[in-house]
């Protein structure tokens, strides 16, 4: 992997994105979205994750994050491992999930193709971290992240999307506490 896409200094701000395998639209149900948000909150409270911005779309997540206390790569690894485990369990147990068999088959197929997995693979392996070394780059990625639900046609205004920090930036209550980028 190129040095360009590695986290070199956890204390710096990074824009990271990660997606479900095959871009499967998992995050269409509140149950699954809440598992992801609760996992982010846990990482904030117990692992030193500092969240500056976030957005959860139907099949991927964008974060602007850093950590003064812990290794950021390790936090992301743990976040993805935990959310994969909990989300797969929720999908397996959700008797009302009409796509359950199909999704589990897709996750199992991806898991069989990856020697690092024992059964399923939920997330694509890459995080594609980009260090936000300038104020301009920070503002550009922040705008991109918050406009994602608008571009997708989910809402008219970024702050109307529940699973995003755009609410925090608009002085509205958000699901997570975030550190604001000036």
C-alpha positions, 0 to 999 in steps of 0.5 A, a space after each residue: 500500500 502506498 504511503 500516501 494512504 496510511 495514517 502517519 500521525 494520529 494527532 493530525 486530522 484525517 478524512 477517512 471513508 470506508 464502505 460495505 463490501 460490494 457497496 451493499 445498502 445495509 444502512 437503510 434501517 434505523 437499527 443498523 444505523 444506531 449500531 454504527 453510531 453507538 460504536 462511534 460513541 463508544 470509541 469516543 468515550 473509551 478509545 480516545 477517538 476525536 470526531 470532527 465530522 461524520 456522515 453515514 450513508 446507506 453503504 459507506 461512512 465518511 469521518 474526519 477524525 484524530 486521536 491524541 490518546 491512541 493509535 488512530 489506525 488501531 481505533 479504526 480497525 477496532 471500530 470496523 471489527 466491532 461494527 461488522 460483528 454487531 451488524 452481522 448479528 443484527 442482520 442474522 437475528 432480524 426476522 423482518 429483514 427481507 434481504 437477510 439471506 442475500 446479504 449474508 450470502 454476499 458477506 460470506 462470499 467476500 469472507 471466503 475470498 479473504 484469508 483474514 476472515 473466518 466466515 464473513 467480510 462486512 467492510 471493504 478493507 481500505 479506509 483511504 485516509 487523507 491527512 487534512 494538512 491545510 485549512 482549505 483541505 479541511 473545509 473542502 472535505 467537510 463540505 463534501 462530507 456534509 453535502 453527501 446526503 444532499 447529492 444523494 437526494 435524501 434531504 434538501 439541506 445537509 443539517 436535515 440528515 439525521 446521521 451526520 454532523 451537519 446538524 452540529 455545525 448548524 447549531 442543532 442537536 446531533 447524535 454525536 458530540 463533535 469537535 468543530 472545524 473552524 
